[in-house]
Each structure stands twice: as structure tokens, then as C-alpha cells.
Amino acid sequence: MDLGIKGKNALICASSKGLGKGCAKALAKEGVNIWLNGRNEEILNATAREISDVAQGSVSTIACDITTEDGRNLALSVTPNLDILVNNAGGPPVGNFRQWNMQDWQSAVNNNMLTPIDLFNRVLDGMIERGFGRIINITSSSVKAPVQNLDLSNGARSGLTGFFAGASRQVAPFNVTVNSILPGRFDTDRLRSSMKLSSEKTGKSIEQLLETGKAQIPSRRYGMPDEFGALCAFLCSQHAAYITGQNILIDGGLVSLNL
């Protein structure tokens, strides 16, 4: 299927690895001109080389921390006429809500709520003028089913979801769609780092915990970043123009099982 987005311009935040990388690769295969973003320039450049091998459009990099104002200023100064924005940032630390202070909460809200809102506000007018825009927010399945010990993420991402529930309806008349993708358990560095923390607490090996986690998923496996990217690319396509304001689970049936 031709997604009808060849030649469009996209900024994919936090895309040097994991789910952001999956989105970047899928869009690049469709002929979208992409700008990769990450804080580690070495990893970022390696990802750019990998994606360039399959890209049908240009691949550029922006080494910066997108969660800072300086980082956002830099990113938007070198990405002309953005048609697609994929909001993403590393998730907050795992832990019990009693251990977090106000600085921890402010950091989580800045990274996972205020940063996407600021980027949206700053690219929106150009999208409206050109009559095309696709905003994708990478959030979490915890928006629908809060996860214990992900208190910082539960709070910040739920706030983002509430904001875009209203904003998406206001921009829909201009062919600007806003959707959030809610990943369950994907085979990423984030998953393995959380398993490492659980391993230290329980004394079980990471391999044991991974197998236990896999057994809890109806699909009996973890998701792959390329699968996530394929969904992102479709939501950015011409064919998805009637889909907006949605929070779409991609979790192998895990959350549906628990509701």
C-alpha cells in the first residue's frame, strides 16, 4: 500500500533507538525525509547510517536534548515545513510514588507532557497553512491501565492524553490529526532496564523475569520496534486522515486481558 507521504518532512524525537527508531525506519521506507533526534551523537549517527540503507528519502540528524528549550529551538530551526511530528522521550524512572520529590515530578511532567505540547504548538500553524499535519505521541499502555511503580509516567502521560483529547478536535478541520500510540511490553532497552531493577529486588535472573513477563501476554511474546513503526507510519498516512484524537493500544492483548 502506498501511504501517500513520500516527500513529506518528519521530526522523530528520541529516535536513535527503541520505539522512536522503529518509527523513523518505517517513515524513511515510505520516502519521508526524516530528522532523527537523540542526545548521544555516536549512537545517533550509527542509527542514521543503518536507516539510510533502506530510506527512500533523506536522513538527517539533530543531536540535542529535546526536553530542553535550547534543544527544541535547535531541532525546529533545522527542520523546515514539518508535516509529521513524532513526540517521544525517555520514560521517567521506575519506583514507588513515596520516594519522588517535587523535582522528580517536575522533570517527568516537563519531559513527557510539556515538551510534546510545546512542540505541537510550534509546528501547528505551518501544518494548518499547508493543509496537512500528523502528530503522533508515543505514550504508554499505562494511560489506560496504570502500572504500579510507574507513578511518574502514569501521571505525566495521563496529563498529556487529557490535553490532546481536546486539542485534536480543534485542529481536525485543517487535516491535522493527533493520535497517541500506547505501547505495552516491547523488546527495548527500557524493558530490559526495568527487568534489571526487578532482578535486583527479587533475586531472579533477568532471563527468568523476561520469560515470566512473556507468559502474561496473550500473544506470548514481546512486541518489536518495527511493528510499532508500521502502526506509526500508517497513522501518518493519507489513508488515516479520518483517525484523530485516538489512543491506540499495541500490546499483544495484555491490557485488554486485565480490564
Secondary structure, 3 states (H helix, E strand, C coil): CCCCCCCCEEEECCCCCHHHHHHHHHHHHCCCEEEEEECCHHHHHHHHHHHHCCCCCCEEEEECCCCCHHHHHHHHHCCCCCCEEEECCCCCCCECHHHCCHHHHHHHHHHHHHHHHHHHHHHHHHHHHHCCEEEEEECCHHHCCCCCCEHHHHHHHHHHHHHHHHHHHHHHHHCEEEEEEEECCECCHHHHHHHHHHHHHHCCCHHHHHHHHHHCCCCCCCECHHHHHHHHHHHCCHHHCCCCCCEEEECCCHHHHHC
